[in-house]
Amino acid sequence: MSEYITGDKHGEHTIQLLSNKHWPEGGELTRDDHLFIAGDFGLLFNNVPTPTELYWLNWLNEKPWTTLVVDGNHENHPMLNALPCKEWCGGEVGIIADNILHLKRGEIYTINGKTYFIFGGARSEDKMFRKEHISWWSEEIPSVGEIMRGYENLKAHDCKVDYIITHTAPYEVIAKYPVELNVMNPDRYSLIDFFDVIYQEVEFKHWFFGHFHKDIKLDKKFTAVYHNKIKLEE
């Protein structure tokens, strides 16, 4: 039983990188193994799913592992929020398909003996080129209620988890590594400020995030992930 994490897939654009050709190790996995996608999943994007989206959803669902989706900013959030839900590994998940689950913001899951704090969302820097309710949704920024629920869940776990998986990163980390993340003038907003609080108050082994389209281990605590498929320690 193993856990892996990868970054943004943006639906049909790069989901093929999970094929056996690009990731032979994936073909050896089972349903008890899990692959986290750290945001911008993008396969429930159009208000009416296209045949191409449905093809790739079925393709991914038939892969031997279980896919765990963290939402990003480039998502159809109303569709994700409308999914049927169930309790899974100590938290609530949305059921995208039998073997593809949407991990909810602020939940803590215990998977194969490890605890994972999950919090999706981020701010789109390209929303001026998108159309609201068609290719951009305001729910990309978490609500105060979602942030408070996540904080309360962390406190209920004594502010200690093994891993944190988000789409974006704390402001403090973005500001410390602007060149590495290609963000020269980072702006503050509610979500990354909340992540700063978590960074200061929560004990964790490692924090993984997507969003910046980079594969780079920044330091002993933070890794940006994009195309890589990183196996988490046993």
MOZIJO-V777450 format. One record per residue. N is the residue number from 0. RES is the residue in one letter. PHI is phi in whole degrees, -180 to 180 (none if undefined). D_FIRST is the distance of its C-alpha to the first C-alpha in whole Angstrom. Layout:
n:N res:RES phi:PHI d_first:D_FIRST
n:N res:RES phi:PHI d_first:D_FIRST
This chain:
n:0 res:M phi:none d_first:0
n:1 res:S phi:-135 d_first:4
n:2 res:E phi:-120 d_first:7
n:3 res:Y phi:-128 d_first:10
n:4 res:I phi:-137 d_first:14
n:5 res:T phi:-134 d_first:17
n:6 res:G phi:-108 d_first:21
n:7 res:D phi:-52 d_first:23
n:8 res:K phi:-116 d_first:24
n:9 res:H phi:51 d_first:27
n:10 res:G phi:61 d_first:26
n:11 res:E phi:-66 d_first:28
n:12 res:H phi:-68 d_first:29
n:13 res:T phi:-137 d_first:25
n:14 res:I phi:-62 d_first:23
n:15 res:Q phi:-62 d_first:23
n:16 res:L phi:-68 d_first:22
n:17 res:L phi:-96 d_first:18
n:18 res:S phi:-74 d_first:20
n:19 res:N phi:-61 d_first:19
n:20 res:K phi:-62 d_first:22
n:21 res:H phi:-91 d_first:21
n:22 res:W phi:-141 d_first:17
n:23 res:P phi:-58 d_first:17
n:24 res:E phi:-60 d_first:13
n:25 res:G phi:-62 d_first:12
n:26 res:G phi:-69 d_first:14
n:27 res:E phi:-95 d_first:11
n:28 res:L phi:-85 d_first:8
n:29 res:T phi:-131 d_first:8
n:30 res:R phi:-63 d_first:9
n:31 res:D phi:-81 d_first:6
n:32 res:D phi:-99 d_first:5
n:33 res:H phi:-131 d_first:8
n:34 res:L phi:-119 d_first:11
n:35 res:F phi:-83 d_first:14
n:36 res:I phi:-111 d_first:17
n:37 res:A phi:-85 d_first:20
n:38 res:G phi:99 d_first:23
n:39 res:D phi:53 d_first:25
n:40 res:F phi:-63 d_first:23
n:41 res:G phi:76 d_first:26
n:42 res:L phi:-99 d_first:26
n:43 res:L phi:-124 d_first:28
n:44 res:F phi:-112 d_first:31
n:45 res:N phi:-76 d_first:34
n:46 res:N phi:-59 d_first:35
n:47 res:V phi:-116 d_first:36
n:48 res:P phi:-54 d_first:33
n:49 res:T phi:-83 d_first:34
n:50 res:P phi:-56 d_first:33
n:51 res:T phi:-65 d_first:31
n:52 res:E phi:-60 d_first:29
n:53 res:L phi:-64 d_first:28
n:54 res:Y phi:-61 d_first:28
n:55 res:W phi:-72 d_first:25
n:56 res:L phi:-63 d_first:23
n:57 res:N phi:-65 d_first:23
n:58 res:W phi:-59 d_first:22
n:59 res:L phi:-68 d_first:19
n:60 res:N phi:-62 d_first:18
n:61 res:E phi:-87 d_first:18
n:62 res:K phi:-66 d_first:15
n:63 res:P phi:-72 d_first:12
n:64 res:W phi:-90 d_first:10
n:65 res:T phi:-105 d_first:11
n:66 res:T phi:-94 d_first:14
n:67 res:L phi:-118 d_first:14
n:68 res:V phi:-101 d_first:18
n:69 res:V phi:-97 d_first:20
n:70 res:D phi:-75 d_first:24
n:71 res:G phi:-110 d_first:26
n:72 res:N phi:-95 d_first:30
n:73 res:H phi:-88 d_first:30
n:74 res:E phi:-141 d_first:29
n:75 res:N phi:-89 d_first:31
n:76 res:H phi:-63 d_first:30
n:77 res:P phi:-59 d_first:32
n:78 res:M phi:-67 d_first:30
n:79 res:L phi:-63 d_first:27
n:80 res:N phi:-71 d_first:29
n:81 res:A phi:-91 d_first:30
n:82 res:L phi:-65 d_first:27
n:83 res:P phi:-62 d_first:26
n:84 res:C phi:-120 d_first:24
n:85 res:K phi:-152 d_first:22
n:86 res:E phi:-83 d_first:20
n:87 res:W phi:-152 d_first:16
n:88 res:C phi:53 d_first:14
n:89 res:G phi:92 d_first:18
n:90 res:G phi:-144 d_first:19
n:91 res:E phi:-91 d_first:21
n:92 res:V phi:-130 d_first:20
n:93 res:G phi:-93 d_first:22
n:94 res:I phi:-96 d_first:21
n:95 res:I phi:-76 d_first:22
n:96 res:A phi:-157 d_first:21
n:97 res:D phi:-53 d_first:19
n:98 res:N phi:-118 d_first:15
n:99 res:I phi:-133 d_first:17
n:100 res:L phi:-119 d_first:17
n:101 res:H phi:-94 d_first:20
n:102 res:L phi:-83 d_first:19
n:103 res:K phi:-81 d_first:22
n:104 res:R phi:-62 d_first:24
n:105 res:G phi:86 d_first:24
n:106 res:E phi:-85 d_first:21
n:107 res:I phi:-120 d_first:19
n:108 res:Y phi:-113 d_first:15
n:109 res:T phi:-107 d_first:13
n:110 res:I phi:-123 d_first:10
n:111 res:N phi:50 d_first:7
n:112 res:G phi:83 d_first:10
n:113 res:K phi:-114 d_first:12
n:114 res:T phi:-103 d_first:15
n:115 res:Y phi:-130 d_first:16
n:116 res:F phi:-94 d_first:19
n:117 res:I phi:-118 d_first:20
n:118 res:F phi:-153 d_first:23
n:119 res:G phi:-87 d_first:24
n:120 res:G phi:99 d_first:28
n:121 res:A phi:-178 d_first:30
n:122 res:R phi:-95 d_first:34
n:123 res:S phi:-79 d_first:35
n:124 res:E phi:-86 d_first:37
n:125 res:D phi:-111 d_first:38
n:126 res:K phi:-66 d_first:39
n:127 res:M phi:-67 d_first:43
n:128 res:F phi:-99 d_first:42
n:129 res:R phi:-116 d_first:40
n:130 res:K phi:-117 d_first:42
n:131 res:E phi:-61 d_first:41
n:132 res:H phi:71 d_first:39
n:133 res:I phi:-117 d_first:39
n:134 res:S phi:-134 d_first:37
n:135 res:W phi:-155 d_first:36
n:136 res:W phi:-133 d_first:36
n:137 res:S phi:-66 d_first:37
n:138 res:E phi:-68 d_first:34
n:139 res:E phi:-59 d_first:32
n:140 res:I phi:-91 d_first:33
n:141 res:P phi:-61 d_first:32
n:142 res:S phi:-78 d_first:34
n:143 res:V phi:-59 d_first:36
n:144 res:G phi:-63 d_first:34
n:145 res:E phi:-65 d_first:30
n:146 res:I phi:-64 d_first:31
n:147 res:M phi:-66 d_first:32
n:148 res:R phi:-64 d_first:30
n:149 res:G phi:-62 d_first:27
n:150 res:Y phi:-65 d_first:29
n:151 res:E phi:-65 d_first:29
n:152 res:N phi:-64 d_first:26
n:153 res:L phi:-64 d_first:25
n:154 res:K phi:-63 d_first:28
n:155 res:A phi:-67 d_first:27
n:156 res:H phi:-101 d_first:24
n:157 res:D phi:59 d_first:26
n:158 res:C phi:53 d_first:26
n:159 res:K phi:-145 d_first:23
n:160 res:V phi:-140 d_first:19
n:161 res:D phi:-79 d_first:16
n:162 res:Y phi:-133 d_first:17
n:163 res:I phi:-118 d_first:19
n:164 res:I phi:-127 d_first:19
n:165 res:T phi:-133 d_first:22
n:166 res:H phi:-89 d_first:24
n:167 res:T phi:-106 d_first:27
n:168 res:A phi:-122 d_first:28
n:169 res:P phi:-60 d_first:30
n:170 res:Y phi:-58 d_first:34
n:171 res:E phi:-58 d_first:34
n:172 res:V phi:-74 d_first:31
n:173 res:I phi:-60 d_first:33
n:174 res:A phi:-69 d_first:36
n:175 res:K phi:-77 d_first:35
n:176 res:Y phi:-125 d_first:34
n:177 res:P phi:-67 d_first:36
n:178 res:V phi:-69 d_first:36
n:179 res:E phi:-62 d_first:33
n:180 res:L phi:-95 d_first:32
n:181 res:N phi:59 d_first:35
n:182 res:V phi:-128 d_first:36
n:183 res:M phi:-79 d_first:40
n:184 res:N phi:-132 d_first:41
n:185 res:P phi:-66 d_first:38
n:186 res:D phi:-101 d_first:40
n:187 res:R phi:-81 d_first:38
n:188 res:Y phi:-156 d_first:37
n:189 res:S phi:-56 d_first:36
n:190 res:L phi:-67 d_first:32
n:191 res:I phi:-73 d_first:32
n:192 res:D phi:-68 d_first:34
n:193 res:F phi:-61 d_first:32
n:194 res:F phi:-65 d_first:29
n:195 res:D phi:-61 d_first:32
n:196 res:V phi:-62 d_first:32
n:197 res:I phi:-60 d_first:28
n:198 res:Y phi:-55 d_first:28
n:199 res:Q phi:-80 d_first:31
n:200 res:E phi:-107 d_first:30
n:201 res:V phi:-107 d_first:26
n:202 res:E phi:-89 d_first:24
n:203 res:F phi:-150 d_first:21
n:204 res:K phi:-80 d_first:19
n:205 res:H phi:-158 d_first:19
n:206 res:W phi:-122 d_first:21
n:207 res:F phi:-111 d_first:20
n:208 res:F phi:-149 d_first:22
n:209 res:G phi:-105 d_first:23
n:210 res:H phi:75 d_first:27
n:211 res:F phi:-95 d_first:29
n:212 res:H phi:55 d_first:28
n:213 res:K phi:-135 d_first:27
n:214 res:D phi:-110 d_first:24
n:215 res:I phi:-158 d_first:25
n:216 res:K phi:-87 d_first:24
n:217 res:L phi:-76 d_first:27
n:218 res:D phi:-162 d_first:27
n:219 res:K phi:-71 d_first:24
n:220 res:K phi:-113 d_first:23
n:221 res:F phi:-131 d_first:24
n:222 res:T phi:-134 d_first:22
n:223 res:A phi:-90 d_first:23
n:224 res:V phi:-127 d_first:21
n:225 res:Y phi:-136 d_first:23
n:226 res:H phi:-89 d_first:22
n:227 res:N phi:-62 d_first:19
n:228 res:K phi:-116 d_first:16
n:229 res:I phi:-95 d_first:14
n:230 res:K phi:-86 d_first:11
n:231 res:L phi:-80 d_first:11
n:232 res:E phi:-62 d_first:11
n:233 res:E phi:-68 d_first:9
